[in-house]
Amino acid sequence: MKGGIYMTMITIMEAFAIIGVGGTLAIVSYLIGLSQGKIE
C-alpha cells in the first residue's frame, strides 16, 4: 500500500504543477467556499 500512496502523492504534485498557481488558487477558494456552505 505504501507504493500506492507514494504514487498518489506524485500524481497530485504533478497535477498541481500542470494547472499552475492560478488553478491551485481556484481549487482552494472553491474548497473554502464549500466549507463555508456558500456553494451548494
C-alpha positions as CSV (number, residue, x, y, z in Angstrom):
1,M,0.0,0.0,0.0
2,K,2.9,2.4,0.7
3,G,3.8,2.3,-3.0
4,G,0.3,3.2,-4.0
5,I,0.3,6.2,-1.5
6,Y,3.6,7.3,-2.9
7,M,2.3,7.2,-6.5
8,T,-0.8,9.1,-5.4
9,M,1.3,11.9,-3.9
10,I,3.4,12.2,-7.1
11,T,0.3,12.3,-9.2
12,I,-1.2,15.1,-7.0
13,M,2.0,17.1,-7.2
14,E,2.2,16.7,-11.0
15,A,-1.4,17.8,-11.3
16,F,-0.7,21.0,-9.2
17,A,2.4,21.6,-11.4
18,I,0.3,21.3,-14.6
19,I,-2.6,23.5,-13.5
20,G,-0.2,26.0,-12.0
21,V,-0.7,28.6,-9.3
22,G,-3.9,30.1,-10.8
23,G,-5.6,26.7,-10.9
24,T,-4.5,25.9,-7.4
25,L,-5.9,29.1,-6.0
26,A,-9.2,28.5,-7.8
27,I,-9.4,25.0,-6.2
28,V,-8.5,26.3,-2.8
29,S,-11.1,29.1,-3.0
30,Y,-13.7,26.6,-4.2
31,L,-12.9,24.3,-1.2
32,I,-13.1,27.2,1.2
33,G,-16.5,28.1,-0.3
34,L,-17.7,24.6,0.2
35,S,-16.5,24.5,3.8
36,Q,-18.4,27.8,4.5
37,G,-21.5,26.4,2.8
38,K,-21.7,29.1,0.1
39,I,-21.6,26.6,-2.7
40,E,-24.4,24.0,-2.8
